[in-house]
Amino acid sequence: MSLDSVFKELRELNLQVPIPHRLPTEDEVALAEQQLEIHFHPDYRRFLLEASDVVVPTHEPARVTIPPGRLHLVTIAKNAWTKMGVPKDLLPICEDNADYYCLNNTGEIVFWSHDGISNERWQDLETWIKEVWIEKG
């Protein structure tokens, strides 16, 4: 499995919506990094630039959106860090009823519930996309 293969699978499942999402530019992704004071993991950066416009229910990952909307990555991350107690070393990439799927510094996805960090984790972004977003969605 690779990012290319899961991106391809996402594209095949993409729902047509009245107002489609658009992919962010390199500058918009860099601005989000600056606003969050972090550097995105390379796999996550690729996701944002190449596949973050995909709509596949049930999960809706955060996006770099201009103007900010309900899936705005910067807003979701800052709220999770300041209001929900998510540790700053975890980047919330998908909100799920006040719980979060978060990317850590090594590229692993961990599940953080409102009760704190759980044992649920995925070795990398492509595994999370495949097992959680595609297969459970």
N, C-alpha and C positions, 0 to 999 in steps of 0.2 A: 504494500500500500504506500502511496506517496501523496503529497499535496496535490500534484497534478491530477491523479486519479480521483481523489475525493472532490476536487473542484469540478471536474468533468461530471461526476455523479450529481453534485448539487445543481449544476446547470441543467441537467436532464430533468430534475425534479422542480425546477423553478416555476413558481406560479405566476401567471400573468395577472398583474394588478393594475387598477385604473391609473395610478400615478406611480410608475416604477421608481425604485431607488436608483441612484447613480453612484458610480465608483468615485472615491475621492481622488484628488490629485496628490502627487508627491508633496507639494507644498502644504496641502491641508493635513496630510498625515504628520508632517514635520511640525506643524503648528500644534496639533493635538499632543505630540510628544513634549513639546515645549510647555504647554499649559499643564500637563500632568507631571512635568519634571522627571521624565523617564525616557528610556530608549526602548522601543518595542522589540521583542524577540523577532528575529528575521522571518520565521514562519508566520507570525501574526501580522507583520508588516505586509507580507505577500497576500495574506487573506484579505486585509483591508483594501489593498490596491487591485486585487484580481477577482475577488468573489464576494465582497461584502454587500453587493447589490442584490444577491439572491434572496428570494422569499420562499422558505420551506417551513410549513408549520411543524411543530408546535413551538419550537424554540426560535427566538429572534435575537441573535447576537447584537451587541452594541455596534454602532457604526460611527464613522467620522462623517457627520452630517453638517452641511452648511445650507441654510441656517439650522441651528440646533433643534432637534425634534425629540420625541419620546425615547428614541433609541440612541441618543447622543452619548458617545463613549465618554467624553470628558465629564459630562453631568452625572452619568451613572457611576463612574469611578469615584468622583469627589464625594457624592452622596454616600456611597458604600463605605468609604474611608472615614468620613466625618460623622455620619449619622447612624451607621449600622455596625461600626466596629471592625470592619474588614481591615486586616493589617496592610500597611502601605506597601509591603513587599509583594503583595498579591494584586494583580491587575484584573478587576472584574470585567469579563468580556461578554457575559450573558447573565441577565437578571431573571430569576425564576421565583416569583411570589416572595420577595424579600430575602431570597437565598441567591447565591451567586456561583457561577462557574468562573474560576479565576486562573489566570496564567501566572506561573511563578518564574523566577529568574532563569531556570534551566529549560523552560519551554514545556514543562509539565502542566496539565490542567488539574486543579484541585477543586473540590466542591466545598464551599463555605456556606453553612446554614446559619440561620439566625441564632443557633445555639453555639456557633463556633465552627472551627475546621472539622471536617469529617474525614473518614478513612477513604472516601471515594476519590479516585484519581485516575487519570489517563496519562500515558507516557508522553504524549505529544498532541499537538493540535489536530493532526489528521486522524488520530485514533478517536479523539473526542467528537470530531465532526461526523465520522462514520458511525460510532456506537451510540452517541447521544442524539445528535441532531438528525441524522438520516434514519437510523434504524428505530429509534424510539419515537421519532416525529411522525 
